[in-house]
Structure formats: structure tokens, C-alpha cells
């Protein structure tokens, strides 16, 4: 059981790191998009406006893709950190002492900690 706990912790850390990296990448993409929009609004040049349209389309696609990846990672983290009853395998609240479905003890053994 200790090995399973260590593996879960390692996987949880890996997902947290990936989430943080994606959040940083999203922040950068939003910053670049905002700066490009600012430049477009400040310029009276048609070439700058056309350049913004192409750049903004690519950035918006990148933002959408990264947002979807972030949602998937967050969902994976939720699944990873769920507590399940060892008897009936149903999801139980993390602070449960007993399974609300089958009544089995959900208290972790000393070996798990």
C-alpha cells in the first residue's frame, strides 16, 4: 500500500507541475495577445491590422488548445486524488471513516501513512 501511495504522490506532483507550466504558457499567450491588440489599436497602418488578425487567430487557437489540456489535467488530478472504498470501490468523501454505501471502514491503516 505504501508503494501505491508513493506512486500516487509522484503522479500528483507530476500533474501539478504540468498544470503550473500550462498556466504560465496561457498567461504568456494572453499577454502576447493583449500587446498585439494594443499595437493594432495604436497603429493606423493596414499591414499592422492584417498582421494582428493572423497573429490573434493563431494565439486564440493556442489558448483554446492549452485551456483544453489544462481542463484534462485538472480532471486527471481529481480522479487521482479521489478516495474509494476498498470493499465496494465507490467514491467516498476524503474525510469519511465509513463508506456511505456499504458501511465498510474507510480509515487508512498505519501502513498507508
Secondary structure, DSSP 8 states (H G I E B T S, - for coil): -HHHHHHHHHHHHHHHHHHHHHHHHHHHHHHHHHHHHHHHHH---HHHHHHHHHHHHHHHHHHHHHHHHHHHHHHHHHHHH-EE-TTT--EE-TT-SB-TTT--B----TTT-
